[in-house]
Every structure is written in C-alpha cells, then in structure tokens.
Amino acid sequence: MTAPRHRWPFVVGTIAILLVAGALLFQWDWLIPFAQSRASAAAGRTVTIQHLHVSLGRKTRIEAEGVTIGNPPDWPGGGDFATIERLGIDVLPLDYIQHRQLTLPVIDLQSPKVDAQQMKDGKNNWTFGSSEASHDTSPGPKLGTLRVADGHVHARSQKLDADFQVALETQDSKDGTGQIAAKADGKYAGKPINAQFLGGALLSLRDTTTPYPVDLKLANGPTKVNLVGTVKDPLAFEGANLKLEFAGPDMSLLLALTGLAIPKTPAYRVTGQLDYADGVVKFLHSVGRVGSTDLEGDVEVDTKPDRPVVHATLQSKLVDLKDLAGFIGAEPGDAAKGTKAVTKNDGRLLPNDPISLPKLNATDVHLQYKAARIQGRSQPLDNMNATLDIVNGAVHVHPLSFGIGRGQISADIALDEKGQGVHAKTTIDFKQMDLDRLLSASGIARGAGAVSGRAVIDGTGRSLAEILGRGNGELKLYMGRGGNVSALLVDLSGLQFGNAVLSALGVPDRATIQCMVIDMSLQQGTVSTRAAFLDTDESRIGMGGGANLRTEALSLKLETDAKHFSVGTLPTPINIKGTLASPSIAPEVGPLAIRGGAAIALGIIGTPLAALLPTIQFGTGEDGACNRVPRPATAQTRPAAPRR
C-alpha cells in the first residue's frame, strides 16, 4: 500500500518533463489550419498562411508570414486580392478574458500588396464578409496603431474607367503619433489622376478624443480638389472641421469624383466647409465663382437612396445668365470671350447649340436660387429667382422669374430626354414689362408703358432651332395707352428694319400708342398671325402673314390706316420677305390699298379682338384702352380729326 505513495513524484516529474519537452518542441505552424479556417470563414474567401509565430505574455505578439487573401470564390479568373509579406499583431489577452473585447494595440504590415478590381456591373473584389460573420453580434476589435512599410495598391475599375497605383506607408510625425502618407498616380474616369494624402495614423481613426488630421491634394484631369482640416470621429465622419475646395473648367466633370451629376458650367472655383451626419454630406457656407457669377450657399447630399438626392440653397450678388445655361440643357459660357465653343449657324438667326441632359439621372437635384442683380451687355433684367428640380433625369424649372422694372417675366420650363433630342415644354408669362427698360437696354430708342402677355412652346429637338422648327405654341402680347411706336417696332422685331418700315408707312417717330395686340400661333414650326394690331394717335397698323421657323423664311404684310392726311404716307401694303437673319422690305406692287379698308382686310379689329383681350391682359392694370379703340367705318366716312 505504501508503494504507490512513492510514485506520485515520478508521475508529476514525468508530466513536467513532457510539458517542457512539448513546449520546446511545439511548432506554432501546427495551428495554421485552424487559423486559416477561422480567417477564411470571417473573410468569405480563402486565406492562407505560410508560417506562424507566437510570443506569449501580457502583450502577446502574433506574426504571420506569407499571408495571402484570395479573391471571392466566383471572381472571374480567380487570383488573389492581397498578399502580405509579414503581418504582426499585438494582442492583450486579459482584455478579452475580462471584457470580451479584442484589443490590438499594434498592427504591422510589411510589403502589403493589394489588387482591387471592379467590373462594369459594379461587382468588386474588396467587399468582405460571410453569412457567418453577418450574425456575429460581438463588438469589433479595439484598434491601436497601424504601421505600414512598402505598401502598394493597384486599383482597377471598368465601371469608372480607372487604373491607378497607390503607394502608402506610415511615417513618424512631429508629435510622435505617426501618420499615413499615400501617393496615387494613373487614370480615373479616363483622365490622368494624381493625388497626395497625409493623415493621422490609420488606426487612430477610432480615437474620438483627438481630432484626426486630413490633408488631401488631388488632380483629376483639369479638376483640382483640396481637402484640409480635422475630423473628430473619422469612422462616423462626425465632428468635421474640413475646408474643401473645388476648381476646374466645368462642374459636370465632378460626376466621376463625387457621384453627383452637375450640369455644364464655365470655369469655377468654390470653397466651403465639409461635414457628414446620418448619411448626409453637407457642403456649408460655400463661396466662389462660376464664370463671371459669384456664388454662395449650402448644399446637402443624402447618400442613403440608390440615387443620391441633392438639396441646395444658393444665391448670387451678381449673375451672368450665360454661366447658368447648362442648368436648362444649353451650352454655358460666352463665345465672344472664348469661354464657349462657337456654333456655326449657317447664316440663321435661331441658335442651334445642342441641348444636352447627360447623366442627370444619376442624381436628383432640388435647387433654390436667387440673384440680386443680373449683369450683361444690353441687359434689361433686374433680378432672378429660380426653383429647379431634376428628378430621374427630367429638368423642371418652376418658376424661373426675372424682375424688369415694375413688371416680371415668369417661365415654367420642363425638359426631358426623348429619343435623340430633348422634349421642351415652356410657358412664359409677361406681366407689366417695363417697355422703357426693354428699349433703353437695346440702345436704340426709348419708350414708355407696360407690356403683358404669354408665350407657350411645346416641341422636341436637339437645339432651340429644332424645337421651334418642329414645335407648337402661341404668343399673345397686349399693351395699353402710352409708349413710343418707333422704338416698339424696332424692339419687337428684333431685326434691323424697324425704321425702314416706319419710313415706308409714313409713321412719325414719336406717335403715342393707344393699343397694341399681337396674337400669333405656332403649328409644327409655322408661325401664323391670328391678330396683330397697333393703334396710335397717328394711325392704325395691322400685320398679317407669318414665318416658317424650320427654314426661317418670312412672309409678312403690314398695312396702315392713317388718321390724318400726310404726304409722307405710302398708301400701299408693305411686304417683308427673306429670312429672320436677312429680311427684305418692299411696297407691294399693284393697285394702292384703300386706307380705310386696310384694317378690315387684315381682320385685325372686330369680334376677334373682344375675345382675345381677356386672355392676354395678365395683370396689366391698364384702363381698358384697347376696348375703346374705334372700329373702322364700313358704311360711313369718319371725319378727319385736326392734326396735333
């Protein structure tokens, strides 16, 4: 019975010897299959390790050599996503035992190489995870310092037309906390890209007590981006104090960098504060210039929807309308200043600049814009207000309004892509337009009074010329008492033959307007005069005929019915032929027209006028002067009034 009692020292000793021998002979590589299995399950792809070393202690050091991370199992061509020559990780085991929190104070990466790829359909090889990992509710690891030596990333994207190299490594900073430095070079969106980034240590991103420094300088083709400042919580991108500056020849080029579809603009430079919260990127207190226009305001981008939504509130002290043409599909800039391509119109008057709405369905935009003053040579407009919505690629401006003296021009414009062109539907209301402002801006003459009316256009085409040449619509204008007849005709014609017409008709330069009515229809590009009548204290003038906007051919006839005898009056109709850009004016060859029957022959006074007036007197505030215009005598001769 006593013999076994003397055996236990032998047993304990044997066990101790075996443990020591096992510790001396144990190879950590024996755990590689287990480590590979766990890592592969977490990554959702194959992970391999060549060698494994562990140094146990309160701070355990784990080193893995020859680490390879494969591409997703279904990735075309297979291959590897990344290789790491040596991966070193410090682990605090007691933190995990006591708090179930994995703490990694230091991570070292020696010569990591990443091959990031994206297909045309958006599928990529950098999205990690598995169904097993998605059900893991344990807290993520608590990270410390990341050190990278000789790191390289090759990024390729068929979707973004990108192929560039990134070299990155960590450096010692002045404060001893370390920093990450990266340089990129290659192409992005088909254009050369180069960038330099300097930031805090990558794994200090989790430290919300110390602001994370950011310094990024990027050039993508002609577009320049600078981002400088700090972020309090970089992983959530909260507490940002970042200054962002964009500069380039055209804001539409920002689509590739920001994912936001912005219409074409002239050269620009804009600076503002960048922030982010709950999936919304905010560009606040922005100031800058777009072409000749100053710009300031706030922009917010909600990134949560599949198609980002932009809300912007912007204003300008001084705006040049040419700079904003891209927002309604036209080409921005000024050809005379070399900031816009000169379009060959082949001797035509109507512009044939292509209207384009490219890629606007990538982003929905809701914009409120105000301009205190409008600049431009021969510019009668005072200010501007616009509400712009771009939803699923369709542009709707409702309204686009301009102040002009005591009156206003208000337009509702809808543009939508249709086939190879743009469908445009526009309604423009003219409310008490100050005639003197219109005429003085032309530099030709002066006038007085207020013009009101409405224009409607509905057409499809690749340019304004095509839309009008195929479109339908109408123009109705009304003016009551007052004004200058010669200036009015020159202004409304838009052509350089107003004075010649007046001379031919024998109308004095300063005749006072009693009433003006214009009612014209547009059918499949053909303009027809339904009623056109001008009554002054000297005479009545009527117009008939129309124009073909597809060919720009003119066929108009003017007739005058003088109220007083004048040797300068030519008692015959005046024909206006030729084209919009090059009209010809000549008296009609044949018997002289009967003065008293001119207005009746053209159908410019009578029942149509009574029905027309209620539809075009949009807030004129006039005293019904046109209603009191006497109709031409049909059965009796009107006595001549004494000449003033």
Summary of the structure (lengths in Angstrom):
residues: 644
radius of gyration: 38.7
end to end distance: 153.2
largest distance: 158.2
contacts: 2005
relative contact order: 0.05
helix: 20%
strand: 46%
